[in-house]
Amino acid sequence: MGTPGEGLGRCSHALIRGVPESLASGEDAGAGLPALDLAKAQREHGVLGGKLRQRLGLQLLELPPEESLPLGPLLGDTAVIQGDTALITRPWSPARRPEVDGVRKALQDLGLRIVEIGDENATLDGTDVLFTGREFFVGLSKWTNHRGAEIVADTFRDFAVSTVPVSGPSHLRGLCGMGGPRTVVAGSSEAAQKAVRAMAVLTDHPYASLTLPDDAAADCLFLHPGLPGVPPFLLHRGGGDLPNSQEALQKLSDVTLVPVSCSELEKAGAGLSSLCLVLSTRPHS
């Protein structure tokens, strides 16, 4: 493994899963979802995939939609990936646990080392895990418990792992993210600011910080395809979704901003980081 920190954002592949019709069925899908515009949600998802492939130059792998998995497109909750290791999570909701099966198979096919959670007392959603390039922060939330965080630490022993209390209904990644290799971005809510203050106390590394008006704007993806002469990208919610945060995002001058929309998918609980898994190494074919 290389020097801690050099792998943040390094990527070659992205994994997404198609949007099933059951996502628009609300409570009929058994997930207690609000009604949404299926065609709009599918368009948003298609544009996201297109930008990952064409704008960022990643190899895009798309799993087919599964009607029995209405929240299947939120596959960012199903795995935590660093280097050549993928920790398959154990989502808090039992109804979501079958979502990991297709993701596991896809990551195995790419040659990643798969780690499973065998402890039935553990819960872990991938969007409660923030990797800074130097360390992991795991949000202790409605969705993720201490045992889940311990398994993250056991899996990625080359990195420090700290736990951060998350209040309210959000995942940690719904409150803060990485806007660059040394910059933490966070929303302006008390929950987001509390999480960032906790991270600052726990870390031994100096991070710059940027506060955004919208919590959801901090749910972004710092990505570096590693192409010569190409600066890193920040995939973020655009002005059509979160107009109040766009001016603040312009302060991130060391990245190329790539806006996308997921306002319709958000009605199903999707944040940007939940809609794709990015592989931070070049796995074996």
Disulfide bonds with the S-S distance in Angstrom:
none
